[in-house]
Amino acid sequence: MRTAHRVETVRAAEAALMARLPEGALMQRAAAGLAAACRGLLPRVYGARVVLLVGSGDNGGDALYAGARLARRGAGVTAVLLGDRAHEGGLAALRGAGGRITDDPFEALAVADLVLDGITGIGGRGGLRADAVPVARAARGSDAVVVAVDLPSGVDADTGEVAGEALRADATVTFGTYKPGLLVDPAREYAGALRLVDIGLGPFLPGVPEMEALQHEDVARLLPVPGAESDKYRRGVLGVVAGSPRYPGAAVLAVAGALRGGAGAVRYVGPAGDAVLARHPETLVHSGRPEMAGRVQAWVVGPGLGEGPGPGVAVAEVLASDVPVLVDADGLRGLDPAVVRARPAPTLLTPHAGEAAALLGVAREEVEAGRLAAVRELAGRFGATVLLKGSTTLVCGPEGGPVRVNPTGTPWLATAGSGDVLSGLAGSLLAAGLSVVDAASAAAYLHGLAARRASAARGSAGPVPAVAAGPVTAGEVAESLRGAWGDVTASA
């Protein structure tokens, strides 16, 4: 599992570690890891042209020491000083290794093979300073590989917000632990490929991080596996209230997600029963009210319900139950926080940015710019677990704790109906007995992996690329859930 910690936590850990090390040893560890990562990004080090963008902070010092190491291996290293001061030891090391300082950054950047971005540190706020902007733009406009030192300059390490101009990196080498901003958009888009360098902070970091990102082995441990004594109730029966005469497909897709997610049985309640049975004859279809459908271990309500008084009645009946409930899409419209908070069983809300904005009474742009703050605010206001869908999907429980960020998402999931599949999948894991945070996190992980698999090979065997290769439909995502499940469990 990847974990991320806030700036103040990282600084406290660094201080505790530095108290046990010789002076400068921690920076040398970081510089050694940074230089090694840069060597891996260059076709050859000898003769390579490396430009260091050096600010006043420790990241500038890391860049200088790493540049000195590259210079000793034969690289031509040039430093551009952008702060009101520079790390004296780093400057001396660079000069001693044959590196140079330039007053013409644009000439150096025009021929650079690699640029190290050490302009600002993890405490930077509010975007790049005005004098650094032209240099940053020239670096990004060059043919060089841009490597951020610890995090891209101009992004907020704690929140992932980008409040001004920032330097987009091809790769980020971060030290000791991930920072939340590296894992959540919009800052994540500036970070490129991530590499973590272990500098020995582990024993000094708290056991509970600010953010978590599950990996294959973590999800494999969460997924339910039927035993010899399993029956449909032990595996979990999910109730689905979805669809309408206008949107019958939402019901079909939600049921598909539930069945592919391992539900022992799915009870469907709504007007799209014929469409559901035509695609999924194993579904138990009920045309009455949710409370008359029979025994379930969890409910999903909302996808494709449409407008009018009917959806509100259905949502109210489901929320009155004593089992976990997932509320999505049209079910979120006008949702009362007091009703959700009063429930005796847990609730999972799965809004996209627009729905989250409506629930919070803010503009959609505010949610998209501050996704971490928005998911925490929603979880606290409703006393529910919230899965905030989007470019980075976040999961936050009502009691706080680490926010989980999904690492498998792909832009190809931005297609009609994919959220309905996710709702059914997450609901099936709730019915199987997973905690709400675990069910939401595992579902988002499988959902993203299925989209990549569907895009890359339409469910065929073989390696799945990090970036999907072509467009998919929500139905193809649902069909690929089996393969995604297999990919995960094979790693256990």
Helices and strands as residue ranges (DSSP letters): E 2-4, H 7-18, H 25-41, E 49-54, H 58-72, E 76-81, H 88-96, E 100-101, H 105-110, E 114-118, G 130-132, H 133-141, E 145-149, E 171-175, H 180-183, H 188-191, E 193-197, G 202-204, E 211-213, H 216-222, H 232-235, E 237-241, H 248-260, E 265-269, H 273-279, E 284-286, G 290-292, E 298-301, H 309-319, E 325-327, G 329-332, H 337-341, E 347-349, H 353-360, H 364-369, H 371-382, E 385-388, E 394-397, E 400-405, G 411-413, H 418-431, H 436-457, H 474-479, H 481-489
